[in-house]
Amino acid sequence: MKIDRLNQGTILVAMAAQDLRDYKLDFGKETEPNAVHSGLKRLLHHVGERCSITPGGRSFLIEALPSKEGCLLLISVRSARRHVYRVKGGFPSVVCVFERMDDLLDWMLRERDLRYTLYRFRGLFVLLPSHTLSLVQRRRLGEYGRMIAADRIMLARVKEYGEKVNQRNF
């Protein structure tokens, strides 16, 4: 096994077939992932000792390039920082899904004051209100369709892949 430290955060490890067997590193489909994981842990400890890298507070990205005679590993060492991601305005919107055209038409005949956009999406009719629904509006819609909470990703999918059927603005 040949270990070369290319720079502060990159290590190149050239392993022969015998080295792969010693560390029980077989990257085939039939290999149990826990065996490969424990072999990589042992290898990282060995490489860390040789390159004076302590594993505490670090993350390792290992890229394996197999060959007939062995394997070439490219190890990227990074300091591990925990990031906390928050989505601003990530509150779900309420949409109404009509499974049958009759239910949708019945609702449309009775409702007069709601601004909305209606899409046909995956065989269903999805009503996207233009504003936050009042409790009374939710109840009326709930009599004819199914009310569900939709995040921004679902709303974007409906708008992108759905077919706009109707839009009502005042």
C-alpha positions as CSV (number, residue, x, y, z in Angstrom):
1,M,0.0,0.0,0.0
2,K,1.3,3.4,-0.9
3,I,0.0,6.5,0.9
4,D,0.6,10.0,-0.6
5,R,-0.7,13.2,1.0
6,L,-1.3,15.5,-1.9
7,N,-2.3,18.6,0.1
8,Q,-3.8,19.5,3.5
9,G,-7.2,17.9,2.7
10,T,-6.4,15.2,0.1
11,I,-4.8,11.8,0.4
12,L,-4.1,9.3,-2.4
13,V,-4.0,5.6,-1.4
14,A,-2.9,3.0,-3.9
15,M,-3.9,-0.5,-2.7
16,A,-2.8,-3.8,-4.2
17,A,-5.1,-6.8,-4.3
18,Q,-3.6,-8.2,-1.1
19,D,-4.2,-4.9,0.7
20,L,-7.9,-5.0,-0.3
21,R,-8.1,-8.5,1.1
22,D,-6.4,-7.5,4.3
23,Y,-8.9,-4.7,4.9
24,K,-11.8,-6.8,3.6
25,L,-12.6,-4.2,1.0
26,D,-14.7,-5.7,-1.8
27,F,-16.8,-3.2,-3.6
28,G,-18.9,-5.8,-5.4
29,K,-22.7,-5.9,-5.3
30,E,-22.8,-9.1,-3.1
31,T,-20.6,-7.6,-0.4
32,E,-22.3,-6.8,2.9
33,P,-22.1,-3.0,3.6
34,N,-21.1,-3.5,7.2
35,A,-18.0,-5.4,6.2
36,V,-16.9,-2.7,3.9
37,H,-17.7,0.0,6.5
38,S,-15.5,-1.7,9.2
39,G,-12.7,-2.2,6.7
40,L,-12.8,1.4,5.7
41,K,-12.7,2.5,9.3
42,R,-9.6,0.4,10.0
43,L,-8.0,1.8,6.8
44,L,-8.8,5.4,7.8
45,H,-7.2,4.9,11.2
46,H,-4.1,3.5,9.5
47,V,-4.0,6.4,7.0
48,G,-4.7,8.9,9.8
49,E,-1.7,7.6,11.8
50,R,0.6,7.8,8.8
51,C,-0.5,11.3,7.8
52,S,-1.0,12.7,11.4
53,I,-4.7,13.2,11.0
54,T,-7.0,12.7,13.9
55,P,-10.6,11.6,13.0
56,G,-12.3,13.7,15.7
57,G,-14.3,16.6,14.2
58,R,-13.6,15.6,10.6
59,S,-15.5,14.0,7.8
60,F,-14.0,11.9,5.1
61,L,-15.2,11.5,1.5
62,I,-13.7,8.4,-0.1
63,E,-13.7,7.8,-3.9
64,A,-12.7,4.4,-5.0
65,L,-11.3,3.7,-8.5
66,P,-11.0,-0.1,-8.8
67,S,-8.6,-1.7,-11.3
68,K,-7.5,-5.3,-12.1
69,E,-4.4,-5.1,-9.8
70,G,-6.0,-3.3,-6.9
71,C,-7.7,0.0,-6.1
72,L,-6.9,3.7,-6.0
73,L,-8.6,5.6,-3.2
74,L,-8.9,9.4,-3.1
75,I,-9.7,10.6,0.4
76,S,-10.9,14.1,1.0
77,V,-10.6,15.3,4.6
78,R,-12.9,18.1,5.8
79,S,-13.7,19.6,9.1
80,A,-17.2,18.4,10.1
81,R,-19.5,21.3,11.0
82,R,-23.1,20.8,11.7
83,H,-25.3,23.1,9.7
84,V,-28.8,23.9,10.6
85,Y,-31.0,24.8,7.7
86,R,-34.3,26.6,8.1
87,V,-36.8,27.2,5.4
88,K,-38.3,30.6,5.6
89,G,-42.0,30.7,4.9
90,G,-42.1,26.9,4.9
91,F,-45.7,26.7,6.3
92,P,-47.8,24.4,4.2
93,S,-50.6,25.8,2.1
94,V,-54.0,24.2,2.1
95,V,-55.3,22.9,-1.3
96,C,-58.4,21.0,-2.2
97,V,-58.3,17.8,-4.3
98,F,-61.4,16.8,-6.2
99,E,-61.3,13.1,-7.3
100,R,-64.5,13.4,-9.4
101,M,-65.6,16.0,-11.9
102,D,-69.2,16.0,-10.5
103,D,-67.9,17.1,-7.0
104,L,-65.9,19.9,-8.6
105,L,-68.9,21.1,-10.7
106,D,-71.2,21.0,-7.7
107,W,-68.8,23.1,-5.7
108,M,-68.4,25.6,-8.5
109,L,-72.1,26.1,-8.8
110,R,-72.4,27.1,-5.1
111,E,-69.1,29.0,-4.5
112,R,-69.0,32.6,-5.8
113,D,-66.4,34.5,-3.7
114,L,-63.2,32.4,-3.8
115,R,-60.1,33.3,-5.9
116,Y,-58.3,30.2,-7.1
117,T,-56.5,28.4,-9.9
118,L,-57.6,24.9,-10.9
119,Y,-55.2,22.3,-12.3
120,R,-55.7,18.8,-13.7
121,F,-52.8,16.8,-12.2
122,R,-52.4,13.0,-12.3
123,G,-56.0,12.4,-13.0
124,L,-57.2,14.7,-10.2
125,F,-58.4,18.3,-10.0
126,V,-56.3,20.3,-7.6
127,L,-57.7,23.7,-6.5
128,L,-55.0,26.2,-5.4
129,P,-56.5,29.1,-3.5
130,S,-55.0,32.5,-4.2
131,H,-55.2,33.5,-0.5
132,T,-55.4,31.9,2.9
133,L,-58.8,30.2,3.3
134,S,-61.1,31.1,6.1
135,L,-62.6,28.3,8.3
136,V,-66.0,28.7,6.5
137,Q,-64.3,28.4,3.1
138,R,-62.4,25.3,4.2
139,R,-65.6,23.6,5.4
140,R,-67.4,24.3,2.2
141,L,-64.5,23.0,0.1
142,G,-64.3,20.0,2.4
143,E,-67.8,19.0,1.7
144,Y,-67.0,18.4,-2.0
145,G,-63.2,17.6,-2.0
146,R,-60.4,16.5,0.2
147,M,-58.4,19.2,1.9
148,I,-54.7,18.5,2.2
149,A,-51.6,20.5,3.3
150,A,-49.2,21.1,0.5
151,D,-45.6,22.3,0.8
152,R,-43.9,24.6,-1.7
153,I,-42.4,21.6,-3.6
154,M,-45.8,20.0,-4.1
155,L,-47.3,23.3,-5.3
156,A,-44.5,23.8,-7.7
157,R,-45.0,20.3,-9.1
158,V,-48.7,20.9,-9.6
159,K,-48.0,24.2,-11.4
160,E,-45.3,22.7,-13.6
161,Y,-46.7,19.4,-14.6
162,G,-50.4,20.0,-14.2
163,E,-52.7,21.4,-16.9
164,K,-54.3,24.7,-15.9
165,V,-58.0,24.2,-16.3
166,N,-59.6,27.4,-14.8
167,Q,-58.6,30.5,-13.0
168,R,-60.9,32.9,-11.1
169,N,-59.7,36.3,-10.0
170,F,-61.7,39.3,-8.9
